[in-house]
Amino acid sequence: MNIQNIIETKVKQGFSALYNIEIPTVEFQATRKEFEGDITIVVFPMLRYKKGNPAAIGEDLGKYLVDNIAEITRYNVVKGFLNLVIDDAFYINFFNSIYTNSSFGFVSPKADEKAIMVEYSSPNTNKPLHLGHVRNNLLGYSVAEIIKASGKKVYKTQIINDRGIHICKSMLAWQKFGNGETQESTGLKGDKLVGNYYVKFDQEYKKEIAQLISEGKTEDEAKKEAPLLLEAQQMLLKWEAGDEEVVALWKTMNSWVYEGFDITYKNMGVDFDTLYFESDTYLLGKEFVAEGLENGVFYKKEDGSVWIDLTEDGLDEKIVLRSDGTAVYMTQDIGTAIQRVKDFPDVGGMVYTVGNEQDYHFQVLFLILKKLGFDWAKQLHHLSYGMVDLPSGKMKSREGTVVDADDLMVEMTATAKEISEELGKLDGYSEEEKEELYKTIGLGALKYFVLKVDPKKRILFDPKSSVDFQGNTGPFIQYTYARIQSIIRKAAFDYSNSVSIELHEKEKELLKQLALFPETLQLAATNYSPAIIANYTYDLVKEFNSFYQNVSILGEENENKKIFRVQISKKVADTIKSAFSLLGINVPERM
């Protein structure tokens, strides 16, 4: 149902027939509330092709469209705006065509279409997931679901940063100060246990720096010469050399972290199809660097390090191999991208969900892959997003001031409980049902608050305001869904058959909003933006609430109108559920 496409074609034909002039595009907008109409053509841009009075041109086109499009019943012109009234039958036919379609708006993947791989989360194994990871995970998961619903096959993946000096810091601190602690002996999740030792390392390291400064060292000297750091560096060398004891400890502590991550991911409602580990991939890019060196893509400096010169492309020179032959992050990312396409030959593009502080890194990575001759490199996208702040300020993991993802989810559930109890709407719920509802509301509030904002924008997250039952919030939308379910439960009559009625203006507005869902989904996929889905859903809910307040549904005396109003209410609820599923948000049947 795209009446806009029909109108656009006819406007172009009309312009040609009336004035013998071809126009390339037609500009539309929603009709303003104070004027009659369902869709508006903006005449002013047409003056570039035909000089004249815009109102007169609007009149000419209005008459032509009424004569040539059966669905347009009448029109009016306000200055340079042509407002068109579309026949009720058109909207009713559209509604009847989607009413029983459970996948309305969703497109099935074509068999021969290339898949998209979406990377998100990608944590370090020295600490639990924090607030920044929450935005990353929610954003990456939602974008993957939206791309999938738009008609493409999708693989969800992550690269786990499981090697490096930061990992050795946690390992060394546990060795020195842990007294053999485990998850079982402490009752802590494994990622929290390991994270505590990352913080412990930093605390002890600072003590050593202070001691060295008191002995006459400069701060820079003290930082470089602190015994703990030197030991951590030594441990990293041992790990890279395959030292059995160090590798065994590394495997043990990483396994604790993975168990902890799995619990967090499950509670957050995100998943992955495949995992990559930095310890497996950090050497992969070397062979492609060697090949690129032979082909003149890279060049070698006197010290033996390998670089690429991107100055002609507006970037700078970038190292891809150190003088001692070891890989840098860029080398690893080159190898990982290539390995992924080897593992999944149907992948034709990738989306990297990574914070905006890495914008330059991905510009360079994508350009290198193009220069290495990979066609799929043209289909790489950095889903760059802004940081998440709390009213209390910035987070620092090594100092232990990070907002832990698990704690945040618990806090959101508690906040939902507190507000729900204040509102007093939980009569007849068992304790188990209440707890499940608090979790649904709390996590829905968190996810919606994070995803309704354009990814590029920084977020100031306020847990309390996110669980508001009024305004552009998750709970407000969930409450509307639950309200519709209540209407459906009370509809003790057969409303399965199609009916024909004269539409109330509020019904027509609601149908127009429903009709936007398929193109909204495609737009969100094209722009990698869950915010487009979130804000569409809020607009749909506002339109439904206006309808609910202005027309009688179950109290309507006319049988056909009552049937239609239950049907349209149900379709709105189904669309809310579909849209929220793309955001990873559940909807409660009762609230």
MARMIVEX-379253 format. One record per residue (C-alpha): y, z, x. Coordinates in Angstrom, 2 decimals. Example, Ala and Ser with C-alpha at 12.3 -4.5 7.8 and 13.67 -1.06 7.14 Angstrom:
2
         Y         Z         X
     -4.50      7.80     12.30
     -1.06      7.14     13.67
***
This chain:
591
         Y         Z         X
      0.00      0.00      0.00
      2.98     -1.07      1.98
      5.67     -2.15     -0.41
      8.12     -2.21      2.51
      6.21     -5.08      4.16
      6.20     -7.04      0.90
      9.95     -6.49      0.45
     10.75     -7.38      4.06
      8.92    -10.71      3.75
     10.72    -11.54      0.50
     14.15    -10.52      1.85
     13.70    -12.93      4.75
     12.58    -15.67      2.38
     15.50    -14.87      0.07
     18.03    -14.99      2.88
     16.71    -18.37      3.88
     16.69    -19.66      0.29
     20.16    -18.29     -0.59
     22.05    -18.98      2.63
     19.76    -21.21      4.72
     19.84    -18.53      7.44
     16.88    -16.87      9.20
     17.11    -13.10      9.83
     14.69    -11.45     12.29
     14.51     -7.94     10.82
     15.33     -5.92      7.70
     16.58     -2.33      7.93
     15.31      0.17      5.35
     16.06      3.80      4.56
     15.13      6.29      1.84
     17.40      6.07     -1.21
     19.92      8.91     -1.33
     19.21     11.46     -4.06
     22.44     10.78     -5.97
     21.55      7.11     -6.55
     18.79      5.53     -8.59
     16.14      3.88     -6.46
     12.97      4.29     -4.42
     13.79      2.32     -1.28
     17.10      1.08      0.13
     17.93     -2.04      2.13
     20.87     -1.63      4.52
     22.95     -4.82      4.20
     25.46     -4.20      7.02
     23.21     -5.42      9.91
     22.86     -8.76      8.06
     26.58     -9.44      8.53
     25.75    -10.46     12.11
     24.01    -13.52     10.63
     26.17    -14.15      7.54
     29.81    -13.22      7.25
     30.90    -11.97      3.83
     31.21     -9.05      1.46
     28.16     -6.76      1.94
     28.19     -5.74     -1.74
     28.09     -9.43     -2.80
     25.21    -10.13     -0.40
     23.43     -7.08     -1.82
     23.86     -8.42     -5.37
     22.45    -11.82     -4.39
     19.42    -10.26     -2.70
     18.86     -7.77     -5.53
     18.65    -10.58     -8.13
     16.33    -12.58     -5.87
     13.95     -9.63     -5.31
     13.76     -8.72     -9.03
     12.86    -12.38     -9.77
     10.31    -12.65     -6.95
      8.59     -9.24     -6.64
      6.83     -8.03     -9.79
      6.88     -4.40     -8.62
     10.72     -4.27     -8.46
     12.12     -3.60    -11.95
     15.86     -3.26    -11.24
     18.42     -2.63     -8.51
     21.90     -1.31     -7.86
     24.34     -1.91     -5.02
     26.50      0.83     -3.53
     28.87     -0.73     -0.96
     26.52     -2.16      1.70
     23.34     -0.51      0.38
     20.88     -2.27     -1.94
     18.85      0.36     -3.86
     15.59     -0.93     -5.37
     13.66      0.67     -8.25
      9.90      0.17     -7.99
      7.71      0.05    -11.08
      5.66      3.17    -11.97
      2.52      1.06    -12.24
      2.74      0.24     -8.53
      2.65      3.93     -7.57
     -0.08      4.77    -10.08
     -2.24      1.90     -8.79
     -1.64      3.12     -5.24
     -2.62      6.66     -6.22
     -5.79      5.53     -7.99
     -6.75      3.59     -4.85
     -6.54      6.70     -2.63
     -7.49      9.51     -4.99
    -11.22      9.53     -4.17
    -10.76      8.47     -0.54
    -11.63     11.61      1.46
    -10.49      9.99      4.72
     -7.14      8.73      3.39
     -4.90      7.83      6.33
     -7.71      7.98      8.90
     -8.97      4.80     10.58
    -12.50      4.31     11.93
    -12.75      3.11     15.55
    -13.58     -0.55     16.11
    -16.83     -1.11     18.00
    -15.25     -3.19     20.77
    -12.09     -1.08     21.19
    -11.56      0.71     24.51
    -11.72      4.51     24.47
     -8.94      6.91     25.49
     -9.64      9.96     27.64
     -7.37     12.94     27.00
     -7.12     15.61     29.70
     -5.83     19.09     28.89
     -6.15     22.76     29.87
     -7.13     22.20     33.55
     -6.88     25.87     34.61
     -7.32     27.64     37.93
    -10.39     29.87     38.25
     -8.44     32.84     39.61
     -6.94     34.14     36.36
     -7.22     34.04     32.56
     -5.52     31.41     30.42
     -1.92     32.32     29.58
      0.85     31.31     27.16
      1.58     28.10     29.10
     -2.10     27.11     28.77
     -1.85     27.79     25.02
      0.75     25.03     24.57
     -1.21     22.75     26.88
     -4.50     23.24     25.03
     -3.04     23.02     21.54
     -1.04     19.91     22.45
     -3.87     18.09     24.26
     -6.48     18.91     21.60
     -4.16     17.83     18.76
     -3.15     14.57     20.48
     -6.86     13.80     21.03
     -7.59     14.40     17.33
     -4.61     12.29     16.24
     -5.56      9.37     18.51
     -9.13      9.58     17.20
     -7.90      9.57     13.57
     -5.66      6.56     14.35
     -8.76      4.48     15.07
     -9.71      4.94     18.72
    -12.71      6.50     20.40
    -11.60      9.58     22.34
    -13.10     11.69     25.13
    -11.66     15.17     25.70
    -11.81     16.40     29.27
    -10.33     18.76     31.83
    -10.23     19.12     35.61
    -10.95     22.69     36.62
     -9.07     23.77     39.76
    -11.88     25.81     41.28
    -11.03     25.63     45.00
     -8.15     26.46     47.32
     -6.32     29.42     48.80
     -5.47     30.98     45.40
     -9.18     31.18     44.54
     -9.92     32.80     47.90
     -7.22     35.42     47.28
     -9.06     36.72     44.20
    -12.40     36.57     46.04
    -11.08     38.48     49.07
     -9.40     41.15     46.94
    -12.65     41.71     45.00
    -14.57     41.93     48.28
    -12.17     44.52     49.70
    -11.21     46.59     46.66
    -13.77     45.78     43.95
    -16.54     48.25     44.78
    -19.02     45.79     43.25
    -17.32     45.69     39.83
    -18.72     43.21     37.28
    -18.01     42.26     33.67
    -20.83     44.56     32.58
    -19.64     47.58     34.57
    -16.01     47.21     33.44
    -16.41     45.74     29.93
    -13.83     43.10     30.84
    -14.03     39.36     30.19
    -14.86     37.63     33.46
    -11.59     35.71     33.72
     -9.62     38.95     33.23
    -11.68     40.75     35.85
    -11.06     38.00     38.42
     -7.37     37.78     37.40
     -6.93     41.49     38.09
     -7.96     40.87     41.70
     -5.48     38.01     42.04
     -2.78     40.52     41.06
     -4.33     43.13     43.38
     -4.15     40.69     46.30
     -0.45     40.14     45.69
      0.23     43.88     45.50
     -1.57     44.62     48.78
     -0.09     41.53     50.47
      3.43     42.75     49.63
      2.64     46.17     51.13
      1.55     44.48     54.37
      4.72     42.36     54.44
      6.87     45.45     53.97
      4.99     47.22     56.78
      5.42     44.28     59.18
      9.16     44.02     58.36
      9.52     47.76     59.09
      7.94     47.05     62.50
     10.64     44.48     63.30
      9.24     41.20     61.99
     11.41     38.82     59.98
     10.40     38.26     56.35
      9.11     34.74     57.12
      7.09     36.03     60.07
      5.70     38.88     58.00
      4.62     36.56     55.19
      2.78     34.29     57.63
      1.22     37.05     59.74
      0.08     39.51     57.04
     -3.62     40.24     57.75
     -4.69     39.69     54.13
     -3.27     36.15     54.04
     -4.88     35.33     57.37
     -8.23     36.57     56.04
     -7.84     34.48     52.86
     -7.11     31.40     54.97
    -10.19     32.15     57.06
    -12.27     32.48     53.90
    -11.07     29.05     52.72
    -12.13     27.49     56.02
    -15.55     29.12     55.64
    -15.85     27.80     52.08
    -14.98     24.27     53.24
    -17.59     24.63     56.00
    -20.21     25.64     53.42
    -20.65     29.27     54.56
    -23.55     30.58     52.42
    -22.11     34.04     51.74
    -18.65     32.77     50.81
    -20.04     29.95     48.63
    -22.37     32.42     46.86
    -19.45     34.75     46.06
    -17.37     31.76     44.93
    -20.13     30.63     42.55
    -20.58     34.15     41.15
    -16.91     34.83     40.48
    -16.32     31.32     39.08
    -19.25     31.81     36.68
    -17.55     34.99     35.40
    -14.35     33.03     34.81
    -16.13     30.17     32.99
    -17.78     32.62     30.60
    -14.35     34.10     29.88
    -12.75     30.67     29.39
    -15.48     29.66     26.92
    -14.68     32.67     24.71
    -10.94     31.87     24.80
    -11.49     28.19     23.98
    -13.77     29.11     21.06
    -11.22     31.57     19.66
     -8.45     29.00     20.11
    -10.50     26.32     18.38
    -10.44     23.69     21.15
    -13.33     21.91     22.83
    -14.19     19.34     25.50
    -16.65     16.47     25.79
    -16.88     16.58     29.58
    -15.67     18.72     32.50
    -14.60     17.77     36.02
    -14.34     20.23     38.90
    -11.92     19.92     41.77
    -14.64     21.05     44.19
    -16.59     17.91     43.22
    -13.66     15.50     43.17
    -11.30     16.50     45.97
    -12.97     14.17     48.46
    -13.60     11.27     46.04
    -10.29      9.51     46.63
    -10.87      9.14     50.36
    -12.95      5.97     50.11
    -10.27      4.32     47.96
     -7.59      5.39     50.43
     -9.64      3.76     53.20
     -9.99      0.59     51.12
     -6.26      0.60     50.32
     -5.49      1.07     54.01
     -7.44     -2.12     54.80
     -5.66     -4.03     52.01
     -2.19     -2.93     53.08
     -1.55     -0.66     50.08
     -1.31      2.35     52.43
     -0.23      2.68     56.05
     -1.04      5.12     58.85
      1.52      7.12     60.80
      1.24      7.95     64.51
     -0.21     11.39     63.79
     -3.07      9.77     61.83
     -1.81     10.76     58.35
     -1.98      8.07     55.64
      1.00      7.28     53.38
      2.22      4.87     50.72
      5.79      3.54     50.70
      7.11      3.36     47.12
     10.81      3.05     47.98
     10.98     -0.52     46.62
      9.74      0.88     43.30
     12.53      3.46     43.20
     10.35      6.34     44.43
      9.78      7.62     47.96
      7.03      7.76     50.58
      3.98      9.80     49.61
      1.20     11.22     51.77
     -2.36     10.54     50.56
     -4.35     11.85     53.54
     -3.42     14.53     56.10
     -3.57     13.86     59.84
     -6.77     15.91     60.08
     -8.37     13.67     57.44
     -8.32     16.21     54.62
     -7.40     15.25     51.07
     -4.21     16.22     49.24
     -3.83     16.64     45.45
     -2.86     12.99     45.08
     -6.07     11.87     46.82
     -8.10     14.04     44.46
     -6.33     12.68     41.38
     -6.87      9.08     42.51
    -10.59      9.74     42.95
    -10.92     11.67     39.68
     -9.30      8.90     37.62
    -11.58      6.26     39.16
    -14.65      8.47     38.75
    -13.90      8.99     35.07
    -13.87      5.24     34.42
    -17.14      4.94     36.37
    -18.67      7.70     34.25
    -17.29      6.27     31.01
    -17.01      2.48     31.39
    -15.52      2.13     27.88
    -12.43      4.14     28.87
     -9.37      1.89     28.82
     -6.66      4.50     29.24
     -5.99      8.18     29.89
     -3.56     10.80     28.66
     -2.74     13.66     31.06
     -1.42     16.79     29.31
      0.53     18.47     32.09
      3.87     20.33     32.21
      7.08     18.44     32.97
      7.36     19.93     36.47
      4.70     17.34     37.42
      6.61     14.30     36.08
      7.13     12.81     39.53
      3.53     13.38     40.60
      2.25     11.28     37.71
      4.79      8.51     38.26
      3.39      8.20     41.78
     -0.26      8.51     40.74
     -0.02      5.80     38.09
      1.82      3.45     40.43
     -0.75      3.93     43.22
     -3.62      3.18     40.82
     -1.84     -0.01     39.69
     -1.33     -1.06     43.32
     -5.04     -0.43     43.97
     -5.69     -3.11     41.34
     -7.08     -1.14     38.38
     -6.16     -2.84     35.08
     -6.65      0.36     33.09
     -3.86      1.97     35.18
     -1.38      0.21     32.87
     -2.71      2.41     30.05
     -2.13      5.80     31.69
      0.26      8.26     30.05
      1.62     11.60     31.20
      1.98     13.81     28.12
      4.81     15.81     29.66
      5.83     18.99     27.89
      8.38     21.76     28.29
      7.61     25.34     29.17
      7.08     28.17     26.69
      9.38     31.16     27.02
      9.30     34.54     25.35
     12.39     36.60     24.50
     11.43     38.86     27.45
     11.74     36.06     30.03
      9.66     34.00     32.45
      6.05     34.75     33.34
      4.56     35.19     36.82
      0.77     35.32     37.13
      0.52     36.81     40.59
      2.65     39.77     39.48
      0.53     40.37     36.39
      3.42     39.74     33.97
      1.76     36.76     32.28
      1.26     36.70     28.52
     -2.51     36.46     28.30
     -3.79     33.85     25.80
     -6.42     36.22     24.38
     -3.88     39.01     23.93
     -1.47     36.61     22.26
     -4.12     35.51     19.73
     -4.98     39.15     18.98
     -1.28     39.93     18.54
     -0.84     36.97     16.16
     -3.76     38.18     14.02
     -2.28     41.70     13.98
      1.16     40.36     13.02
     -0.40     38.33     10.18
     -2.20     41.48      8.99
      0.99     43.55      9.03
      3.02     40.97      7.09
      0.20     40.23      4.60
     -0.20     43.94      3.85
      3.56     44.26      3.31
      3.42     41.42      0.79
      0.47     43.10     -0.95
     -1.38     39.98     -2.13
     -4.90     40.85     -1.01
     -6.43     42.53     -4.07
    -10.08     41.67     -4.49
    -10.68     40.72     -0.84
    -13.48     42.38      1.14
    -12.55     43.76      4.56
    -14.44     40.90      6.19
    -12.53     38.33      4.10
     -9.24     40.01      4.98
     -9.96     39.89      8.71
    -10.91     36.20      8.52
     -7.72     35.47      6.56
     -5.53     37.35      9.08
     -7.04     35.27     11.89
     -6.53     32.00      9.95
     -2.91     32.87      9.19
     -2.12     34.26     12.66
     -3.62     31.34     14.60
     -2.18     28.85     12.11
      1.26     30.38     12.67
      0.91     30.16     16.45
     -0.39     26.58     16.47
      2.17     25.30     13.98
      5.08     26.98     15.78
      4.03     25.37     19.07
      3.14     21.93     17.67
      6.07     21.38     15.31
      8.37     21.08     18.34
      8.66     17.76     20.17
      6.44     18.11     23.29
      9.33     17.37     25.67
     11.37     20.32     24.42
     11.16     23.82     25.83
      9.98     26.46     23.34
     11.23     30.01     22.85
      8.25     31.56     21.09
      8.87     34.42     18.68
      5.54     35.70     17.26
      7.15     37.55     14.35
      9.21     34.65     12.99
      6.24     32.27     13.32
      4.33     34.30     10.69
      7.04     33.90      8.06
      5.80     32.86      4.63
      9.03     30.92      4.01
     10.50     27.91      5.82
      8.98     25.48      8.30
      6.01     27.65      9.30
      2.22     27.42      9.28
      1.75     30.27      6.77
      4.21     28.67      4.31
      2.15     25.46      4.34
     -1.15     27.38      4.18
      0.18     29.34      1.20
      1.03     26.11     -0.65
     -2.49     24.81      0.01
     -3.98     28.05     -1.36
     -1.69     27.86     -4.41
     -3.03     24.36     -5.20
     -6.62     25.61     -4.84
     -5.79     28.26     -7.44
     -4.55     25.52     -9.82
     -7.74     23.52     -9.28
     -9.96     26.58     -9.93
     -8.16     27.13    -13.25
     -8.45     23.47    -14.32
    -11.47     23.91    -16.61
    -11.53     20.31    -17.85
    -12.64     16.90    -16.61
     -9.90     15.33    -14.48
    -12.07     12.82    -12.61
    -11.00      9.64    -14.43
     -7.95      7.49    -13.73
     -5.11      7.69    -16.24
     -1.91      5.73    -16.84
      1.33      7.56    -17.56
      5.08      7.20    -17.27
      5.98      8.99    -14.06
      8.30     11.98    -13.89
     10.80     11.54    -11.05
      9.19     14.48     -9.20
      5.77     12.83     -9.44
      7.20      9.61     -8.07
      8.82     11.41     -5.12
      5.53     13.12     -4.35
      3.66      9.82     -4.43
      6.20      8.27     -2.07
      5.66     11.13      0.36
      1.86     10.80      0.14
      2.16      7.07      0.81
      3.82      7.80      4.18
      0.78      9.64      5.60
     -1.11      6.66      7.10
      1.93      5.25      8.93
      2.97      8.78      9.99
     -0.44      9.28     11.60
     -0.13      5.99     13.49
      3.39      6.90     14.61
      2.18     10.29     15.88
     -0.62      8.58     17.83
      1.74      6.02     19.36
      4.18      8.76     20.40
      1.54     11.33     21.41
      3.40     13.78     19.16
      1.74     16.34     16.85
      5.31     17.32     15.85
      5.45     14.16     13.72
      2.37     15.29     11.75
      3.59     18.89     11.50
      6.99     17.97     10.12
      5.54     15.36      7.76
      3.29     18.08      6.31
      6.25     20.41      5.83
      8.13     17.63      4.00
      5.09     17.00      1.79
      4.85     20.71      0.96
      8.57     20.91      0.14
      8.17     17.91     -2.17
      5.14     19.51     -3.85
      6.95     22.81     -4.38
      9.86     20.96     -5.97
      7.36     19.18     -8.25
      5.62     22.51     -9.04
      8.91     24.16    -10.02
     10.11     21.27    -12.20
      7.05     20.16    -14.18
      4.31     21.98    -16.06
      0.82     21.31    -14.69
     -1.89     23.24    -16.57
      0.53     24.02    -19.41
      1.31     20.34    -20.06
      0.40     19.33    -23.65
     -0.10     15.61    -22.98
     -3.73     15.32    -21.81
     -3.18     12.32    -19.50
     -0.16     13.90    -17.84
     -2.09     17.14    -17.30
     -5.00     15.23    -15.74
     -2.68     13.25    -13.47
     -0.81     16.37    -12.33
     -4.02     18.13    -11.36
     -5.17     14.99     -9.55
     -1.94     14.61     -7.60
     -1.96     18.34     -6.75
     -5.50     18.00     -5.41
     -4.57     14.94     -3.34
     -1.61     16.81     -1.83
     -3.95     19.68     -0.89
     -6.47     17.26      0.64
     -3.70     15.62      2.68
     -2.40     19.02      3.87
     -5.94     19.88      4.97
     -6.36     16.53      6.75
     -2.98     16.80      8.49
     -3.62     20.40      9.54
     -7.07     19.47     10.88
     -5.24     17.13     13.30
     -3.25     20.16     14.49
     -6.41     22.27     14.82
     -5.26     24.55     11.97
     -7.53     25.88      9.22
     -6.38     26.32      5.62
     -7.50     29.26      3.43
     -8.82     28.73     -0.08
     -7.05     31.90     -1.22
     -4.04     33.83      0.05
***
